[in-house]
Amino acid sequence: MTGALVALLAVAAPSVDVGHLLQSAPPEELGGALASAAPVLVSSLVFQNVVPVIAKGFDGDSAKIREAVVLGSAAPLFAYVAFTASVLGRGGGGAAAGELIDAARGLPEDLRPAAAAALSVFSVAAVTTSFVGAAVSQSEEVRGYRKDDDALNAAWTFAPPLLLALSGRDVFLPLLSMTGGIANPFLFGLLPCLLAWRHRYDGDAEPEEILPGGRVGVSALGSGAGFLVLNAGLADAAHAVSETVAHIHL
């Protein structure tokens, strides 16, 4: 994955214009663009599902866990930002709402085959590494309920996503939007804040905090995650109502 990303960035670098990255959309468009991109950003940068496995591997050593999370999340964050900048920094028309930008846009014709090959390798490797991390964490979670049946653990881990993947070729982006807008902010944002608040402040003595910020930090993070969940839920509800109304014939 790293080799493919380096190759892709090397091919794209001569065509990148920093001026394109510094351009800003009008305020009325920026808010809507950020709202539609937020679920994808949240899904792309979620790594908390592997934290229990990391905590178990380091026997609860908070310093080692913190180091692993910070360094382990910095690498994919850099890759994500670098790849996005290499695409958006090149000339070419923007995509319409709901469409994807051609990752090879703005490249000379003689470089497009090399870029396409590097992009294919990078995409498969990125999905594979994400899949491995999610599978390991999910398998560990299932094993907590069914410790003695590896076959059943594997079925519970792999069968649901396999069935979803086989249900249709166009389900990836809608599911990505749904998980990033509702499931991930709730599971990895709102719920941990509620649990941390309960653990820290509902007892007689306040335990040592692994992360700084105190009540203000927990409240801010929980409020932000709650806003994402509420915003996505209202948007989905409004879309469902509009689709229903559009199909009602009076």
C-alpha positions, 0 to 999 in steps of 0.5 A: 500500500505504501509503495503504491501510494508513493508511486501515485504521488510521484506520478501526480506531483508534477501536475498538482497546483497548490492554488487549487488547494487554496481555493474556497467554495462560497459559504452557501456551498461550503456548508452543504459540501462539508455536511455531505462529506462528514460521514465519509470522513468519519468512516475513513478515519475511524480506527477505534474498533481496534482499540480493545485489541490493542489494549488487550495486547498491551495488557492495559498499559495506557502509555503504550496504548496511547502511543500505538493509537497516536502513531498508528492513526497518524500514518493513515491520516497522512496517506488520506490527506496526501492522496486527496490533495494529489487529486484535488490539486490537479485541474479538471472539472468538479463532480456533480452531487453524488458523483465521484471525481476521476482520480486520474483527472488532469494527468498527461495521457502518457501517465494515466496508465501508470496512475491507474495501476498505482491507484488500483493497487493502493485501493485494494491494499487500503480496503484490505488493511481496513478489512483486516483491522475490522475483522480482527476487532469484530472477531474478538468482540464476538469471541467474548460471547462465543468463546468455544466455537471458532466456526460460529465466531467466523460466521458472525464476523464475515457473513453479515458484511458478505451478504450486504456486499452481495446484495447489490453493486451500488450499496457501498456509498449509501452504507458508507454514508449511513455508517459515517453519519449515524453508526460510527458517531454513536458507537465511537463518539457519543457512547464512549463519552457517556461511558467515560462520564459514567466511569469518571464522575458518577463515583465518589472519587475521580479516576486518573484520566487517560485523555486530558480535557476533563468534563469540558473535553468529554462534553464537547466530543459527545456533543459533536458526535450527537450533532452528527447523529441527529443531523444525519438522522434528520436528513435521512428522515427528510429524504424518506418523507420526500421519496414517499410523498413523491410516490403518492398519487392523489 
